[in-house]
Amino acid sequence: MENQHEQFNVDTRHGSPYDRGSADSYYRRGRRPHYFKGATYNSEEVLEKDMTPVEIREYNLGFDQNEADYNFKDWG
């Protein structure tokens, strides 16, 4: 079975909604839909209030996929 991000042709570039969702889960930051128009932290950040429903879905997909993979930063 293919991953959902491949099935829906989700943008997985660094800074994308999917990437930010995955990173927030990985670092255990909690769910806060957002993304960057370009490179993470080096371009304009788009907050949830300005995101489309598709962008929010992609953020949640990244977050949920990482949670399902149980792939978290080892701080120890």
mmCIF file of the C-alpha atoms, coordinates in Angstrom:
data_MODEL
# 
_entry.id   MODEL 
# 
loop_
_atom_site.group_PDB 
_atom_site.id 
_atom_site.type_symbol 
_atom_site.label_atom_id 
_atom_site.label_alt_id 
_atom_site.label_comp_id 
_atom_site.label_asym_id 
_atom_site.label_entity_id 
_atom_site.label_seq_id 
_atom_site.pdbx_PDB_ins_code 
_atom_site.Cartn_x 
_atom_site.Cartn_y 
_atom_site.Cartn_z 
_atom_site.occupancy 
_atom_site.B_iso_or_equiv 
_atom_site.pdbx_formal_charge 
_atom_site.auth_seq_id 
_atom_site.auth_comp_id 
_atom_site.auth_asym_id 
_atom_site.auth_atom_id 
_atom_site.pdbx_PDB_model_num 
ATOM 1  C CA . MET A 1 1  ? 0.000  0.000  0.000  1.00 0.00 ? 1  MET A CA 1 
ATOM 2  C CA . GLU A 1 2  ? 1.435  3.387  -0.956 1.00 0.00 ? 2  GLU A CA 1 
ATOM 3  C CA . ASN A 1 3  ? 1.761  6.224  1.547  1.00 0.00 ? 3  ASN A CA 1 
ATOM 4  C CA . GLN A 1 4  ? -1.067 8.748  1.655  1.00 0.00 ? 4  GLN A CA 1 
ATOM 5  C CA . HIS A 1 5  ? 1.286  11.583 0.635  1.00 0.00 ? 5  HIS A CA 1 
ATOM 6  C CA . GLU A 1 6  ? 2.119  9.694  -2.575 1.00 0.00 ? 6  GLU A CA 1 
ATOM 7  C CA . GLN A 1 7  ? -1.531 8.836  -3.203 1.00 0.00 ? 7  GLN A CA 1 
ATOM 8  C CA . PHE A 1 8  ? -2.613 12.495 -3.024 1.00 0.00 ? 8  PHE A CA 1 
ATOM 9  C CA . ASN A 1 9  ? 0.566  13.974 -4.595 1.00 0.00 ? 9  ASN A CA 1 
ATOM 10 C CA . VAL A 1 10 ? 1.351  16.024 -1.489 1.00 0.00 ? 10 VAL A CA 1 
ATOM 11 C CA . ASP A 1 11 ? 4.141  18.603 -1.588 1.00 0.00 ? 11 ASP A CA 1 
ATOM 12 C CA . THR A 1 12 ? 6.793  17.264 0.801  1.00 0.00 ? 12 THR A CA 1 
ATOM 13 C CA . ARG A 1 13 ? 9.467  19.933 0.214  1.00 0.00 ? 13 ARG A CA 1 
ATOM 14 C CA . HIS A 1 14 ? 11.287 21.394 3.213  1.00 0.00 ? 14 HIS A CA 1 
ATOM 15 C CA . GLY A 1 15 ? 8.981  24.022 4.699  1.00 0.00 ? 15 GLY A CA 1 
ATOM 16 C CA . SER A 1 16 ? 5.777  22.630 3.157  1.00 0.00 ? 16 SER A CA 1 
ATOM 17 C CA . PRO A 1 17 ? 2.688  21.994 5.279  1.00 0.00 ? 17 PRO A CA 1 
ATOM 18 C CA . TYR A 1 18 ? 3.401  18.235 5.213  1.00 0.00 ? 18 TYR A CA 1 
ATOM 19 C CA . ASP A 1 19 ? 7.027  18.794 6.241  1.00 0.00 ? 19 ASP A CA 1 
ATOM 20 C CA . ARG A 1 20 ? 6.086  21.144 9.092  1.00 0.00 ? 20 ARG A CA 1 
ATOM 21 C CA . GLY A 1 21 ? 3.464  18.719 10.407 1.00 0.00 ? 21 GLY A CA 1 
ATOM 22 C CA . SER A 1 22 ? 5.971  15.900 10.342 1.00 0.00 ? 22 SER A CA 1 
ATOM 23 C CA . ALA A 1 23 ? 8.603  18.044 12.078 1.00 0.00 ? 23 ALA A CA 1 
ATOM 24 C CA . ASP A 1 24 ? 6.199  19.242 14.773 1.00 0.00 ? 24 ASP A CA 1 
ATOM 25 C CA . SER A 1 25 ? 5.340  15.639 15.582 1.00 0.00 ? 25 SER A CA 1 
ATOM 26 C CA . TYR A 1 26 ? 8.983  14.517 15.442 1.00 0.00 ? 26 TYR A CA 1 
ATOM 27 C CA . TYR A 1 27 ? 10.050 17.186 17.935 1.00 0.00 ? 27 TYR A CA 1 
ATOM 28 C CA . ARG A 1 28 ? 6.858  16.680 20.018 1.00 0.00 ? 28 ARG A CA 1 
ATOM 29 C CA . ARG A 1 29 ? 5.853  20.315 19.609 1.00 0.00 ? 29 ARG A CA 1 
ATOM 30 C CA . GLY A 1 30 ? 2.166  19.592 19.297 1.00 0.00 ? 30 GLY A CA 1 
ATOM 31 C CA . ARG A 1 31 ? -0.195 20.257 16.432 1.00 0.00 ? 31 ARG A CA 1 
ATOM 32 C CA . ARG A 1 32 ? -0.046 23.842 15.081 1.00 0.00 ? 32 ARG A CA 1 
ATOM 33 C CA . PRO A 1 33 ? -0.808 23.996 11.361 1.00 0.00 ? 33 PRO A CA 1 
ATOM 34 C CA . HIS A 1 34 ? 1.563  26.332 9.522  1.00 0.00 ? 34 HIS A CA 1 
ATOM 35 C CA . TYR A 1 35 ? 4.150  26.273 6.745  1.00 0.00 ? 35 TYR A CA 1 
ATOM 36 C CA . PHE A 1 36 ? 6.781  28.412 5.070  1.00 0.00 ? 36 PHE A CA 1 
ATOM 37 C CA . LYS A 1 37 ? 6.537  29.773 1.542  1.00 0.00 ? 37 LYS A CA 1 
ATOM 38 C CA . GLY A 1 38 ? 10.191 28.925 0.982  1.00 0.00 ? 38 GLY A CA 1 
ATOM 39 C CA . ALA A 1 39 ? 12.895 27.559 3.228  1.00 0.00 ? 39 ALA A CA 1 
ATOM 40 C CA . THR A 1 40 ? 11.898 26.863 6.834  1.00 0.00 ? 40 THR A CA 1 
ATOM 41 C CA . TYR A 1 41 ? 12.569 29.864 9.107  1.00 0.00 ? 41 TYR A CA 1 
ATOM 42 C CA . ASN A 1 42 ? 14.149 31.753 6.155  1.00 0.00 ? 42 ASN A CA 1 
ATOM 43 C CA . SER A 1 43 ? 10.946 32.736 4.383  1.00 0.00 ? 43 SER A CA 1 
ATOM 44 C CA . GLU A 1 44 ? 7.465  33.975 5.150  1.00 0.00 ? 44 GLU A CA 1 
ATOM 45 C CA . GLU A 1 45 ? 5.514  31.763 7.562  1.00 0.00 ? 45 GLU A CA 1 
ATOM 46 C CA . VAL A 1 46 ? 1.865  31.084 6.763  1.00 0.00 ? 46 VAL A CA 1 
ATOM 47 C CA . LEU A 1 47 ? -0.318 30.518 9.825  1.00 0.00 ? 47 LEU A CA 1 
ATOM 48 C CA . GLU A 1 48 ? -3.399 28.304 10.040 1.00 0.00 ? 48 GLU A CA 1 
ATOM 49 C CA . LYS A 1 49 ? -5.793 31.247 9.687  1.00 0.00 ? 49 LYS A CA 1 
ATOM 50 C CA . ASP A 1 50 ? -4.336 31.919 6.230  1.00 0.00 ? 50 ASP A CA 1 
ATOM 51 C CA . MET A 1 51 ? -4.065 28.296 5.068  1.00 0.00 ? 51 MET A CA 1 
ATOM 52 C CA . THR A 1 52 ? -6.409 26.578 2.651  1.00 0.00 ? 52 THR A CA 1 
ATOM 53 C CA . PRO A 1 53 ? -8.292 23.439 3.709  1.00 0.00 ? 53 PRO A CA 1 
ATOM 54 C CA . VAL A 1 54 ? -5.942 21.401 1.484  1.00 0.00 ? 54 VAL A CA 1 
ATOM 55 C CA . GLU A 1 55 ? -2.846 22.893 3.157  1.00 0.00 ? 55 GLU A CA 1 
ATOM 56 C CA . ILE A 1 56 ? -4.280 22.128 6.604  1.00 0.00 ? 56 ILE A CA 1 
ATOM 57 C CA . ARG A 1 57 ? -5.043 18.571 5.482  1.00 0.00 ? 57 ARG A CA 1 
ATOM 58 C CA . GLU A 1 58 ? -1.446 18.188 4.262  1.00 0.00 ? 58 GLU A CA 1 
ATOM 59 C CA . TYR A 1 59 ? -0.075 19.500 7.573  1.00 0.00 ? 59 TYR A CA 1 
ATOM 60 C CA . ASN A 1 60 ? -2.246 17.024 9.495  1.00 0.00 ? 60 ASN A CA 1 
ATOM 61 C CA . LEU A 1 61 ? -1.228 14.221 7.152  1.00 0.00 ? 61 LEU A CA 1 
ATOM 62 C CA . GLY A 1 62 ? 2.453  14.892 7.883  1.00 0.00 ? 62 GLY A CA 1 
ATOM 63 C CA . PHE A 1 63 ? 1.792  15.065 11.616 1.00 0.00 ? 63 PHE A CA 1 
ATOM 64 C CA . ASP A 1 64 ? -0.343 11.907 11.661 1.00 0.00 ? 64 ASP A CA 1 
ATOM 65 C CA . GLN A 1 65 ? 2.041  9.921  9.436  1.00 0.00 ? 65 GLN A CA 1 
ATOM 66 C CA . ASN A 1 66 ? 4.943  10.667 11.757 1.00 0.00 ? 66 ASN A CA 1 
ATOM 67 C CA . GLU A 1 67 ? 2.836  9.722  14.777 1.00 0.00 ? 67 GLU A CA 1 
ATOM 68 C CA . ALA A 1 68 ? 1.858  6.431  13.094 1.00 0.00 ? 68 ALA A CA 1 
ATOM 69 C CA . ASP A 1 69 ? 5.525  5.711  12.310 1.00 0.00 ? 69 ASP A CA 1 
ATOM 70 C CA . TYR A 1 70 ? 6.378  6.463  15.952 1.00 0.00 ? 70 TYR A CA 1 
ATOM 71 C CA . ASN A 1 71 ? 9.361  8.478  14.767 1.00 0.00 ? 71 ASN A CA 1 
ATOM 72 C CA . PHE A 1 72 ? 10.335 10.951 17.490 1.00 0.00 ? 72 PHE A CA 1 
ATOM 73 C CA . LYS A 1 73 ? 13.481 12.848 18.444 1.00 0.00 ? 73 LYS A CA 1 
ATOM 74 C CA . ASP A 1 74 ? 15.508 11.026 21.102 1.00 0.00 ? 74 ASP A CA 1 
ATOM 75 C CA . TRP A 1 75 ? 16.435 13.760 23.531 1.00 0.00 ? 75 TRP A CA 1 
ATOM 76 C CA . GLY A 1 76 ? 18.241 11.313 25.815 1.00 0.00 ? 76 GLY A CA 1 
# 
